[in-house]
């Protein structure tokens, strides 16, 4: 029995080790998936400024900003922040920024939750936003991973700073 338990533990350890090696790739895929979704939305806004202005004036209800300012800010956020996220530059900060932006987008567009905001959280009305939010939250919590500019900078800077301490 003890031998069987040791074999199971050893096999589990090998599988875990293999999966850990895939973590940087999975974080890269999460970053790229979300970045592409937001960037495409920004490109749509950029391609049709009149339609964007209409939506922000009559459909979206962004708190604290005028509709025209919200349209401009929304367009530029969706064109710039995804690049930072995708490259993994200021990865946690850009993921947190887009996480909050995603929440504001959901709150600002009541058509996503016609039966009430809390009913929308449970239903499928804005399933993409929920998935993006979870992906962004994972990046905030775990960082952008080894396949990021943040990791490259840390790898380059860390030896320089630690050598000065001695």
C-alpha positions as a Python dict, from the first residue, in 0.01 Angstrom:
ca = {
    (1, 'X'): (0, 0, 0),
    (2, 'X'): (284, 236, 88),
    (3, 'X'): (449, 164, -249),
    (4, 'X'): (125, 248, -434),
    (5, 'X'): (91, 576, -243),
    (6, 'X'): (455, 668, -327),
    (7, 'X'): (395, 594, -696),
    (8, 'X'): (81, 809, -700),
    (9, 'X'): (265, 1096, -528),
    (10, 'X'): (560, 1067, -765),
    (11, 'X'): (334, 1065, -1072),
    (12, 'X'): (137, 1360, -938),
    (13, 'X'): (462, 1549, -877),
    (14, 'X'): (581, 1487, -1235),
    (15, 'X'): (248, 1600, -1382),
    (16, 'X'): (249, 1911, -1164),
    (17, 'X'): (603, 1992, -1273),
    (18, 'X'): (507, 1960, -1640),
    (19, 'X'): (201, 2180, -1592),
    (20, 'X'): (409, 2443, -1410),
    (21, 'X'): (629, 2470, -1719),
    (22, 'X'): (318, 2561, -1921),
    (23, 'X'): (220, 2846, -1688),
    (24, 'X'): (410, 3120, -1880),
    (25, 'X'): (244, 3014, -2204),
    (26, 'X'): (-101, 3006, -2046),
    (27, 'X'): (-54, 3356, -1900),
    (28, 'X'): (64, 3480, -2241),
    (29, 'X'): (-247, 3332, -2405),
    (30, 'X'): (-474, 3493, -2144),
    (31, 'X'): (-306, 3830, -2200),
    (32, 'X'): (-331, 3805, -2578),
    (33, 'X'): (-693, 3683, -2575),
    (34, 'X'): (-816, 3974, -2364),
    (35, 'X'): (-590, 4229, -2533),
    (36, 'X'): (-720, 4132, -2876),
    (37, 'X'): (-1083, 4161, -2763),
    (38, 'X'): (-1034, 4512, -2624),
    (39, 'X'): (-815, 4625, -2915),
    (40, 'X'): (-1077, 4511, -3168),
    (41, 'X'): (-1342, 4708, -2980),
    (42, 'X'): (-1116, 5014, -2997),
    (43, 'X'): (-1065, 4967, -3371),
    (44, 'X'): (-1442, 4952, -3423),
    (45, 'X'): (-1481, 5277, -3229),
    (46, 'X'): (-1199, 5438, -3427),
    (47, 'X'): (-1341, 5324, -3762),
    (48, 'X'): (-1685, 5472, -3692),
    (49, 'X'): (-1654, 5786, -3480),
    (50, 'X'): (-2011, 5896, -3555),
    (51, 'X'): (-2149, 5559, -3446),
    (52, 'X'): (-1929, 5570, -3136),
    (53, 'X'): (-2054, 5919, -3052),
    (54, 'X'): (-2413, 5801, -3096),
    (55, 'X'): (-2364, 5502, -2868),
    (56, 'X'): (-2203, 5707, -2594),
    (57, 'X'): (-2471, 5977, -2618),
    (58, 'X'): (-2776, 5749, -2633),
    (59, 'X'): (-2692, 5392, -2531),
    (60, 'X'): (-2402, 5387, -2286),
    (61, 'X'): (-2431, 5565, -1956),
    (62, 'X'): (-2074, 5615, -1836),
    (63, 'X'): (-2068, 5760, -1484),
    (64, 'X'): (-1883, 6086, -1413),
    (65, 'X'): (-1787, 6163, -1776),
    (66, 'X'): (-1966, 6350, -2051),
    (67, 'X'): (-2067, 6122, -2340),
    (68, 'X'): (-1817, 6283, -2582),
    (69, 'X'): (-1529, 6259, -2335),
    (70, 'X'): (-1626, 5900, -2248),
    (71, 'X'): (-1623, 5810, -2621),
    (72, 'X'): (-1274, 5953, -2667),
    (73, 'X'): (-1135, 5805, -2348),
    (74, 'X'): (-1294, 5467, -2421),
    (75, 'X'): (-1150, 5458, -2771),
    (76, 'X'): (-797, 5541, -2659),
    (77, 'X'): (-808, 5307, -2360),
    (78, 'X'): (-909, 5023, -2593),
    (79, 'X'): (-632, 5110, -2838),
    (80, 'X'): (-344, 5159, -2590),
    (81, 'X'): (-403, 4942, -2281),
    (82, 'X'): (-432, 4614, -2478),
    (83, 'X'): (-82, 4666, -2617),
    (84, 'X'): (60, 4705, -2268),
    (85, 'X'): (-127, 4394, -2155),
    (86, 'X'): (-34, 4188, -2459),
    (87, 'X'): (334, 4275, -2432),
    (88, 'X'): (330, 4227, -2058),
    (89, 'X'): (457, 4579, -1993),
    (90, 'X'): (326, 4698, -1656),
    (91, 'X'): (131, 4373, -1679),
    (92, 'X'): (-42, 4372, -1343),
    (93, 'X'): (-125, 4742, -1363),
    (94, 'X'): (-263, 4721, -1717),
    (95, 'X'): (-464, 4409, -1624),
    (96, 'X'): (-607, 4586, -1319),
    (97, 'X'): (-685, 4894, -1528),
    (98, 'X'): (-870, 4686, -1790),
    (99, 'X'): (-1043, 4488, -1513),
    (100, 'X'): (-1192, 4811, -1374),
    (101, 'X'): (-1262, 4938, -1728),
    (102, 'X'): (-1448, 4615, -1801),
    (103, 'X'): (-1665, 4663, -1491),
    (104, 'X'): (-1742, 5021, -1595),
    (105, 'X'): (-1834, 4898, -1945),
    (106, 'X'): (-2081, 4648, -1799),
    (107, 'X'): (-2235, 4903, -1564),
    (108, 'X'): (-2255, 5165, -1841),
    (109, 'X'): (-2446, 4950, -2087),
    (110, 'X'): (-2782, 4851, -1935),
    (111, 'X'): (-2876, 4640, -2239),
    (112, 'X'): (-2631, 4379, -2109),
    (113, 'X'): (-2849, 4331, -1801),
    (114, 'X'): (-3214, 4381, -1904),
    (115, 'X'): (-3345, 4186, -1600),
    (116, 'X'): (-3133, 4378, -1353),
    (117, 'X'): (-2759, 4394, -1293),
    (118, 'X'): (-2749, 4103, -1046),
    (119, 'X'): (-2957, 3881, -1275),
    (120, 'X'): (-2703, 3959, -1547),
    (121, 'X'): (-2417, 3838, -1330),
    (122, 'X'): (-2584, 3499, -1307),
    (123, 'X'): (-2714, 3477, -1665),
    (124, 'X'): (-2535, 3471, -1999),
    (125, 'X'): (-2612, 3832, -2098),
    (126, 'X'): (-2251, 3941, -2082),
    (127, 'X'): (-2060, 3615, -2071),
    (128, 'X'): (-1763, 3763, -2261),
    (129, 'X'): (-1721, 4037, -2003),
    (130, 'X'): (-1728, 3781, -1722),
    (131, 'X'): (-1464, 3568, -1896),
    (132, 'X'): (-1243, 3871, -1965),
    (133, 'X'): (-1282, 3982, -1605),
    (134, 'X'): (-1168, 3643, -1474),
    (135, 'X'): (-873, 3635, -1715),
    (136, 'X'): (-770, 3985, -1614),
    (137, 'X'): (-805, 3897, -1246),
    (138, 'X'): (-575, 3596, -1296),
    (139, 'X'): (-312, 3825, -1453),
    (140, 'X'): (-348, 4074, -1168),
    (141, 'X'): (-297, 3794, -913),
    (142, 'X'): (-26, 3590, -1087),
    (143, 'X'): (144, 3859, -1293),
    (144, 'X'): (203, 3856, -1668),
    (145, 'X'): (439, 3557, -1652),
    (146, 'X'): (789, 3482, -1776),
    (147, 'X'): (695, 3556, -2139),
    (148, 'X'): (654, 3929, -2079),
    (149, 'X'): (851, 4249, -2098),
    (150, 'X'): (807, 4285, -1722),
    (151, 'X'): (989, 3953, -1669),
    (152, 'X'): (1265, 4052, -1912),
    (153, 'X'): (1315, 4384, -1734),
    (154, 'X'): (1320, 4214, -1393),
    (155, 'X'): (1572, 3958, -1517),
    (156, 'X'): (1794, 4234, -1653),
    (157, 'X'): (1761, 4479, -1363),
    (158, 'X'): (1765, 4244, -1066),
    (159, 'X'): (2131, 4136, -1102),
    (160, 'X'): (2235, 4500, -1146),
    (161, 'X'): (2068, 4612, -825),
    (162, 'X'): (2167, 4310, -617),
    (163, 'X'): (2535, 4346, -717),
    (164, 'X'): (2535, 4706, -586),
    (165, 'X'): (2418, 4592, -243),
    (166, 'X'): (2742, 4402, -172),
}
